[in-house]
Amino acid sequence: MPLYEFDCAGCGRRSSLLVRGASPGVTPACPHCGGADLRRAVSGFAFHKSLQSKAEQLDPKYDKMLDAVNPDLSAEALTKHYGLDRPMTAEQKRQFRRKTEESSPGF
């Protein structure tokens, strides 16, 4: 159920109330003075971020700090170790295809 904020015309206070539906004919009573003259107020909202979106918003300086702590696990060292930065040459692609075809001749 959504949480709405209402301003009371009788006492002038703002109240947060759970409302089952957003039907225009139903307005709850003020919890402070019991008045029925409530107007829905514009209020802020909240949302939850995923872990991935939180990580994407981190400052790149944190990556550098982590790399400085353990150089063997740095992004640069890992990409060089696994060859991720370098695309395969045409000759390397041919050799790779030959190896895969030799290992699985039935396909």
Contacts in CASP RR format, 6 or more apart in sequence:
PFRMAT RR
TARGET T0000
AUTHOR 0000-0000-0000
METHOD contacts of the structure
MODEL  1
MPLYEFDCAGCGRRSSLLVRGASPGVTPACPHCGGADLRRAVSGFAFHKS
LQSKAEQLDPKYDKMLDAVNPDLSAEALTKHYGLDRPMTAEQKRQFRRKT
EESSPGF
1 18 0 8 1.000
1 19 0 8 1.000
1 20 0 8 1.000
1 21 0 8 1.000
2 18 0 8 1.000
2 19 0 8 1.000
2 21 0 8 1.000
2 22 0 8 1.000
3 16 0 8 1.000
3 17 0 8 1.000
3 18 0 8 1.000
3 19 0 8 1.000
4 16 0 8 1.000
4 17 0 8 1.000
4 18 0 8 1.000
4 19 0 8 1.000
4 40 0 8 1.000
4 43 0 8 1.000
5 14 0 8 1.000
5 15 0 8 1.000
5 16 0 8 1.000
5 17 0 8 1.000
5 40 0 8 1.000
5 41 0 8 1.000
5 43 0 8 1.000
6 14 0 8 1.000
6 15 0 8 1.000
6 17 0 8 1.000
6 27 0 8 1.000
6 28 0 8 1.000
6 30 0 8 1.000
6 38 0 8 1.000
6 39 0 8 1.000
6 40 0 8 1.000
6 41 0 8 1.000
7 13 0 8 1.000
7 14 0 8 1.000
7 38 0 8 1.000
7 39 0 8 1.000
7 41 0 8 1.000
8 14 0 8 1.000
8 15 0 8 1.000
8 30 0 8 1.000
8 32 0 8 1.000
8 33 0 8 1.000
8 35 0 8 1.000
8 37 0 8 1.000
8 38 0 8 1.000
9 37 0 8 1.000
9 38 0 8 1.000
9 39 0 8 1.000
10 30 0 8 1.000
10 33 0 8 1.000
10 35 0 8 1.000
10 37 0 8 1.000
11 30 0 8 1.000
11 32 0 8 1.000
11 33 0 8 1.000
11 35 0 8 1.000
13 30 0 8 1.000
13 32 0 8 1.000
13 33 0 8 1.000
14 41 0 8 1.000
15 30 0 8 1.000
15 31 0 8 1.000
15 32 0 8 1.000
15 38 0 8 1.000
16 43 0 8 1.000
17 28 0 8 1.000
17 31 0 8 1.000
19 26 0 8 1.000
19 28 0 8 1.000
27 36 0 8 1.000
27 38 0 8 1.000
28 38 0 8 1.000
29 35 0 8 1.000
29 36 0 8 1.000
29 38 0 8 1.000
30 36 0 8 1.000
30 38 0 8 1.000
63 75 0 8 1.000
66 73 0 8 1.000
66 74 0 8 1.000
67 73 0 8 1.000
67 74 0 8 1.000
67 75 0 8 1.000
67 76 0 8 1.000
71 77 0 8 1.000
78 84 0 8 1.000
79 85 0 8 1.000
88 96 0 8 1.000
END
